[in-house]
C-alpha cells in the first residue's frame, strides 16, 4: 500500500454482475477503482456487496486494509447486515441507513427535485383511482395482503411482472412510460417490499416525479425524506377500508386533493434540503474521500504482518468450493 493514490477493490459482484468500473464518477480525490480480485493484496480498501455475502468468505484481510460493507437492500431482507459478529469485520459501512459512514440513500439529488417541481400536473383520466407497479415477489411488508384488501373497497390497476391486471398500451420506453402511466391516476400505491427505518426507495419518489400522490407503506420515518404533506401514510389508517374511504373523499374534494400537490410550489423543508445538499458528492467519491482521510491519518505504507482469514478457514474452503462449482457451471459468483 505504498501508492499515493488509493486503490479501491470491489471484491464481490452485485447480484451476479461485476461493478461497472468505467461508470465511476470523476472525483476530486484521486482514486483507482478495480474489480480484479487478484489485486486484493495491494488494495487500500475492499468493498463487499453484503447481499452477496456467501461470496466473501475467501477474502484475506491484509494489514492496514480498510474493509467496506456496502448495500442498498433492506436489512429485513438481508438480516446479515444486523449481525454484529459478522459486521465487526468491516471498518466502513456504506448503506441507506442514516448512521452509515457513507450514506447512500435513494433520496434524489437537488436537480431532480427542481425538475419535479416544474413538471405540470397531468390530467387523471383513468377510471381506477389508484395504480400500482410491482415486479418482485418480495413481500416482507405485507403488501400482497394490503393490495388484496384495499382492492375490495377501491379499484386498483396493477402493472408489472407480478400479478398484473393491466398492461401498458403502446411502446414501453422504460421508466418514462412508467411515470407517464402513474401520472394518469390520482394515487400511486408506493409499497416497499419490507419495512425498515430509512429504507425509502424509488417507490416513494416516482409518484412525486409523475405528478400524483403516493400512498406509502414502508419506513416509519418516511416523512423525513419528502416534503411536508406530499404523501398519504397507509399505516396511519386502521384498515384498508378506512384508507379507501379517505381516497374517495379526496377525489370528491378537489381542494383537499390539491393540498397534497402543493409542495411543488414551496421551497423544500430546510432539513430535507440540507440532507439533499450533503449528497451532492456521489457515494463512490465520498467513499474515496473517507479512505484517503483514513490512510492519511494512519500512514500510507502497509504495516508489517501476514494476511488473516477473518471468516475462518472453513468459510474460506466453502467459498472456494462454491467458486469452483460456479465456474464449472458457467455461472458468476
N, C-alpha and C positions, 0 to 999 in steps of 0.2 A: 504494500500500500504506500509506495513512495511517490506516486504520481500526484502532482499538484491539482489535477482535475479529477474530481471524484468519479469513480466507475460504479454505476448502479445496475445491478443484475436483477431481472425478473426471472426468478427460478422456475416458477410453475406457469403452465398455460392457464388461460381463462376459459373455462368450460370447453376445453378441447382445442382452443385456438391460441397461437402464440401472440404475445403482446406486440402490437404494431410499433416497432421502434421508429420507423420512418415517420410516423404521425406525431412524434413527440414535439411539443411546442418549443419555440425558441425561448430560452430562459436568460435572465440577466446574470445568473450564476453559471459559470462554466460547468458542464457535466457531460459525461459519456454514458449512454444507455446501451444495454445489451440484454439479449435473452439466451445467450450461449452459456449453458451450464458448465462448459469446460473452463470458463473464466472465473469460476467460484473462488478459487484461492486468491485471486488478485482483486476481487470486488471489495469496494469500501462499504457498500450497503447491498443487502439482498432482500428483494421484495417477494413475499409469498401471498398468493391469492388464496385466502382462507377457505372458500368453498371447495377448493381442490386440495384440501389438507392431506388426503391419503397419499399425495404425490410428493410430500416434502420430507418424508421420514429418512431419506438417504442424504440429506443435506449435512455437510460438515460445516461447523462454525469455526472460522479462523480467528485467531486473537485480534482484537481491535475492530472486528467487523460489527456493523450495525444491521440488525435484522428487523424487517418491517412487516407487520401484519396488515394486509390490505383486503378490504371487502366493501362492496356496495349492497350486499344482501342482508336481509333481516336476521338478527340474532335468533329470532324464533325459529326460522327455517334452518339455521346453522348454529345450533347451541354450542358448538365447539368454541365459538367466539366468547362465550361466557365461562369457559372452563379455565379457572385460574392456573391450574397446573400446566395446562397447555400454553396459555398466553404468557407465562413468565419467561418463555424462551425468546420473546421479542422485545426489542428496545424501543420501537416506534409503532404506534397504532395509527392506521390510515383508513378511517371508515366514515359512515354517515353520522355517527354519534357525535354530539356536540363536544364531548370531552376528549375527543381524539387529538393526538399530537398534530396530525394533518387532517383537518376536517374536510370531508368530501361529500357534501350533501347533494341532493337532486335539485336544490334551490337554483333557479335560473339566474343568469347574470343581469346586470343593470340594463344592458341593451335589450334584452328580452322583455323586461317589464315595460320599458319605454315603448317598444313596438306594440305590445299587447294593449296598452292603454289607448293607443290611437287606431286600433282596428275597429271599424264600425260594427255595431251590434247587428248581426244578421237577422232576418225575419225568421219566425218559428212556425213553419208551415206544417210540420208533422202532426198527425192526429195523436200519437202517443206522447205524453208529456215528457217521458224520460228515455234516455239512451244509455246503453252500457256496452263497453268493449272489453272482451276478455279472451285471451288465447291460452292461458296456462290453467292447469287444473289445481295448482297450489291453493289450498283453502284452510289456512290456519286461523283465519279471521272469522269464519262462519259466513262468508259472503254467499255461498250457494244457498243456504237456508234463508238468508236475508232476502235475496232476489226472489226466491220462490214465494215467500210470504208477501213481500211487497207487491208482486205481480198479481196477487189475488185481489188487490184493492186499487191498483192503478196500472195502466198499460206501460210496459217497458219493452222497447225494441233492443234486442241483443245482437251485436255484431262480433265478429272474430271467429277464431277456430274452435272455441269452447262453447258448445251448446248455443249456437246462434238461432234466432228465429227470423232474422232478416239478412239479406245480402246487399253488398254495395252495388248500386246500379251504375253502369258505365265503367270507364277505366279506373283502376285502383292505382293512384300515384303515391301510395305510401302515407306518410304522416300528414301531408296536406289534405289528402282525401279524408283521412280520419277527422281532422279538425273541421273541415267543411261539413262533414256529416254531423258531428257533435253540435255545431253551431245552429243546426236546423231544429234543435229541441230546446225546450225551456230548461231542462235539467239533465245533468250527466251524472250517473252513478259512478263515483270515484271510490272504488272498494279495494283496499290494499289486500295482498294475499296473506298478510299476518299483521298483528297489532303489536307495535313496539314503539317506545318513545323515540322521537326524532326520525322515524322511518316514514318520511313523507316523500312520495315518488311523483313521477310524471302524471300519475293518475289524478292528482290534485291540480297540477299546473296546465294540463292540456285543455280542460274545460275553460279555465280562465283565459287562455290564449284564443279559444274558439268563440268567446263572447256568450257563454252560457254560465249557469250556476252549478257548481259541483255539489253533489250530495255525498258527503265524505264519511267513510268508515275506515278508521285506521288509528294512527298515532294519537294518543290522548292530548299531546301538546301541539297538534297541527296548527292551531291558531297563531303560533309563533312564527310560522313560515309563510303567511299570506297576509294581505291587507285586512283590516277590520271589516266584519260583516260582508265577506266575499264568498262564503260557503255556508252550507247547511250541515250541521253535525248530526249524523244519523243516530249516534249514540245518546243524544240528548232527548230522544223520544222513547217513551215506554215500550211501544210496539211499532212494527212496520205499518200497521193500520193507522196509528196516530200520525206517523210521518206522511203517509199518503194523503190524509185529510189536510195536513198543512200545505202540501204541494198543490192540491186542488185550490185551496184558499188563495195561494199566491197567484195562480193563473187567473182566478176570478177577480183579483185585486191588483191590477197592473202597477199601481203606485208602490205597493208593498214588494212586488217582484222586482221593480226597477231599483229599489233600495239596495239589492244585492249586487247590482252592476255599477253603483255609484262610486265605487273605489277607483274606477278608471279616471274620474275627474278630480281626484285628490292626490296630493303627494303621498308617497309610501310612508308608513309609520317610521319614526326616527330609528327605532331599534332594528326594524327589518332592513331599512336602508343601510344601516351600519353593518349588519351581517352580510348583505349583498356586496358591499364595498370591500369587505375583508376577503372576498372570494375572487377579486379581480385577477389575482395571480393564479394561473392554472395549478391544479393539485400537484402535478409532477414537478413543477418549478418550485412550489412550496416545499415539497419533499427534498429536492436538490439543495435548497437553501438551508433546510434543517440539517441535512447530512453534512454540508460544508461547515456549518457552525459547530457541530459536534466534533468533527475532525480537527478543526482549528483549536477547540478547547482541549482536546486530548492528544494533539500532535498527529501529524500526517503519516508518520512512519509506523510500520507494523511492529508491535511489540513481540518479543520472543515467545516461543511456546508452540505446542502442537495443536492441530485442529481437534475439536471434540465432536462427538455424536450426541447432540442434545436430546434426541428422541430415543436413544439407546440402540444397542446392537440388533435387537430383534426387529425393531421398526426399520432399521437400515436394510436388513436382509429381506423383509417383507416387501418393502418398496422396490428394491432391486428386482425381486422376483416378478412383481406386477409390471414393471417396466419391460422386462424381458418377454413376458407373455403378450403385452400390448404390442410390442414390436413385431412379434411373430404373427399376430393377427392383423397387423397393419393399422392399428388404432393409436392415435396420440395419447399421451398421458401427461 
